[in-house]
Amino acid sequence: MTAADVPIPFFNLESMHQAIRAEALEALAAVYDSNWYILGEQLRQFEQAYAAWQGARHTIGVASGLDALHIALKALGIARGQEVIVPSNTYIATWLAVSSVGATIVPAEPDPHTWNLDPAAVEAAITPRTAAVLPVHLFGQACRMDALMALARRNGLMVVEDNAQAHGARCKGQLTGSFGQVNATSFYPTKNLGALGDAGALTTDSDSYADFARSYRNYGSAVKYRNEYRGINSRLDEMQAALLSVKLRRLDAWNQQRAQLAERYLNNLNGLPQIELPRVATGCTHVWHLFVIQCTRRDALQQYLSAAGIQALVHYPVAPHLQKAYETLHFRAGQFPVAEQLARNSLSLPLYPGMPLAHVDRVCAVIRRFCNNEIDETL
């Protein structure tokens, strides 16, 4: 098998995990031997380390990113009768979190160039019932948080950031996940900072919101067998916390590798017909959780790449307002055209720390052939 025949996966953890194997196994063994697996020392250490890295007073580890969003909204008192403005294009977890507290989902369209929530669209969606805005730092690019926070302050709105895809991104020098009153993130295995299973966290500078989140994640209990709230069971376990502590020390370096790969894609694909490349808003940075392009012949390009042994994925093929889960909200096709166009045209290319630059070059060469209508009979 030649280098040109080696399959290129969309994502591969091997390089990252091999680099930390000894340290990770040592950390996991220490947890195993401790005989303490829930709400222990490893979680405390990770929460402190992540808060320091994030620039927040508090981190509260939970079982998933969705739980983090749910608890963040609960902490802020968001409930039935109130509205939360969310992106019209995002992973459905963002919407599910709003549904979980009984609030009304109000979608707002993204900027057609950055694909992140457009502050002007948010402003147009505000009503007297609007209580909060839930921006998503999609694909790893920071939203224009300076504009969104100013808008929220003018209108007395709370802000919860969905930072699941953007560990390390910045707006005007400030890390995402540190702007809102309470913010949420996921440590799903493929995230820039990923666990070995489902995991998540909240970040906040508020002592009272942090105290609520710590109790709510633990059956609503701060003192054993004393329950202040009707809480849930959502606790980041010791094994995941220990591994995340090991990975956190390498996150910035891994993000730099992602940036190098993304730069290679941007340079090699620039100017191609049919391809729209990601654009980064002024004052914002991108940590390239996903490298997403737009192509009007998306499905054909994905098939062409697959025939060449290259795995490309679609994030996300159905906009949330057109999902069966939300048919009772009576949104209609064409109501959010930017989100629908992104669902039709988005294609995520392979990108992960440890990916050889030669693989990026090969992906780009195949895309160039596709765009130039060249036919490779060997495929």
Buried (B, 14 or more C-beta within 10 A) or exposed (E): EEEEEEEBBBBBBEBBBEBBEEBBEEBBEEBEEEEEBEBBBBBEBBBEBBBEBBEBBBBBBBBBBBBBBBBBBBBBEBEEEBBBBBBBBBBBBBBBBBBBBEBBBBBBBBBBEBBBBBBEBBBEBBEEEBBBBBBBBBBBBBBBBBBBBEBBEEEEBBBBBBBBBBBBBBBEEBBBBBBBBBBBBBBBEEBBBBBBBBBBBBBBBBEEBBBBBBBBBBBBBBEEEEBBBEBBEBBBBBBBBBBBBBBBEBBEEBBEBBBBBBEBBBEBBEEBEBBBBBBBBEBBBBBBBBBBBBBEBBEEBBEBBEEBBBBBBBBBEEBBBBBEEBEEBEBEEEBBEBBBBBBBBBBBBBBBBBBEEEBBEBBBEBBBBBBEEEEEEEE
